[in-house]
Amino acid sequence: MSRGPLVGAVPAPALHVMTLNVRRRITPTRRVDDWARRAPLLGRMLRHELPAVIGVQEALPDQASSLGDALGEGYRRVGRGRGRDGRGEGCPVFFDTGRLELLSWTQSALSDTPDEPGSMSWGNLLPRTVVDVLLRDRATGRDLRVLNTHLDPFSARSRVRSAEHLRRLAADTATAAVVLGDMNSLPASPVAAELYAEGMLRDAWEAADERLTPAWDTFGGYRPPRARGRRIDWIAVTRDIAVERVGVNAASVEGLWPSDHLPVQAVVRLTEVPA
């Protein structure tokens, strides 16, 4: 990377958060998809940006381990695979342990039986999960809840029901919350309407004081960025979180893209009273 980071490390009380679909490793693969080629690019991008919180989607266990190795010992990962045995593709959350203390975490299924690992409802063809993490900011003493997910790409009903579930989770406690994820839906979709119903959550892109980039399509497909309104990866925040800056990171690494999705990054700050 020849330019500076889009956001980079930020001083307290602000926090840098990112959502990133890393594209699961598949075989056979196109060259642009090859994980052995992409892993170092993702590692370089993460070390360049240094988010305090990263919500990752589509990560197989070896991919999550690779990202953890790239970030180094200062970061911790929570979350497991979406299968009944905890294996397979997952939505791990990474966080900077120097800045954030882990208080608790859980993983549940997006289904009518959320406590049953691997369970499916609402029309999704594969299990879908949400990783729910409670963190304490060592710099400010404030608590932050992080919900990270990947909604079903095939079932519109599943996406809407999942958005309803996420909204209810965020409303469950008085703790400030950030929702990160590949929502497989556009900002004006029924999914967004359900997630933002009742006004508790809001789109960080719309709430930001400053937008660092155009609204690039977040499913980049390993191509130069385009702005056609297809922002399917979102960051949502409760109303007691101010969004200072937001952007979609379309930077390539030596002319190559680390994933077929572009990271969405925001600088947020917990406010004393609802914004």
Secondary structure, 3 states (H helix, E strand, C coil): CCCCCCCCCCCCCCEEEEEEECCCCCCCCCHHHCHHHHHHHHHHHHHHHCCCEEEEECECHHHHHHHHHHHCCCEEEECCECCCCCCCCECCEEEECCCEEEEEEEEEECCCCCCCCCCCCCCCCCCCEEEEEEEEECCCCCEEEEEEEECCCCCHHHHHHHHHHHHHHHHCCCCEEEEEEECCCCCCCHHHHHHCHHHCEEEHHHHCCEECCCCCCCECCCCCCCCCCCCCEEEEEECCEEEEEEEECCCCECCECCCCECCEEEEEEECCCCC
